Structures are given as C-alpha cells and as structure tokens.
C-alpha cells in the first residue's frame, strides 16, 4: 500500500505513477515542511476485500501508523 507524501497543499502517492520530478519541484518551492502519511484503514479494507489472499507486511507499530491502519481494516 502506498504512502502519501504531503508537500504543502499537494499530495503525492508513492506508487509507480509518482512523478518524482514534479514532487521534487514542489518540495523546492514549498516554504513549509513535507511529511508522509500512512494508508488509511479504508484503503487497507478495500485491498483486503479483493478476491484472493492478501498478505500485509508493514513497518513496526512503534515506527509507523501503517500497522495500526491495517489492523483497523482487518478488524
């Protein structure tokens, strides 16, 4: 599941469609800070509901909200 990279008012999805040049330009022009956001429980849920088996491998719950989002979707 991709992370969201927030640069000012722009959100960039960290997937195969990410325009890295556009994101870097946005970062260079941004006067504030940039940060990442984990995938929402809703997006995890939608992935888990797809046919077939899904295995979620995340960063530790101590380091990222991804694990907690995935668990919320599972439950």
Secondary structure, 3 states (H helix, E strand, C coil): CCCEEEECCEEEECCCCCCHHHHHHHHHHCCCCEEEECCCHHHHHHHHCCCCCCCCCCCCCCCCCHHHHHHHHHC
